[in-house]
Amino acid sequence: MFPLKKEIDSSDSEHDEIKTEEHSIEIDCDMIKCSNSRDPMVKQNKQHLQCKYCDKIFVCNSYLIQHHRIHTGEKPFQCNKCEKAFTQRGTLVVHQRTHTGAKSFQCSHCDKTFTQKGSLVVHQRTHTGAKPFQCSHCDKTFVREVYLVAHLMAHNGAKPFQCSHCDTTFTQKGSLVVHQRTHTGSNSFQCSLCDKTFRQKSNLTRHQRIHT
């Protein structure tokens, strides 16, 4: 088992979203209600709802399905105004606000503004240095839970992403995308821990420091 050690940030309230350009984690109050359910069938099935890619356990199958998309990269909800797609409908709804230009959450340390409070909370960690997600097997800590999940896969040896051109497998989708460029000849630089891409390798190197 690989239990996750995580500090609970009181500023991450219900429906707050932790968002990068391509990755999103939505904290939904319905999940809390589900986990507190007195339904005997929910309690009976709890032990069976474990992620096949990592050791996270879920009480509701719907949240297990949503979590699996972090590993598989599936994004079934697509914006009708641009080509971006998302793992959850709620994340799509929040994204669509970017088309209206509404940014009501401003950082108290700088002039940056955000469309949702969760993004502001994550951004402020760049000022405070807070990394609330800690690995239970080593001393590494992370700014976002999705980075911790990817890191844990390195501990358990899971490599669910296989190259369509050869038999090489990877723990993360980003690593697979980077590898596939050796087959396609693409010159862009993509982070192996998330979906961000850069035109210059120096910018990629600078970006990757937020993961360490």
Summary of the structure (lengths in Angstrom):
residues: 212
radius of gyration: 17.9
end to end distance: 23.6
largest distance: 54.8
contacts: 575
relative contact order: 0.14
helix: 41%
strand: 14%
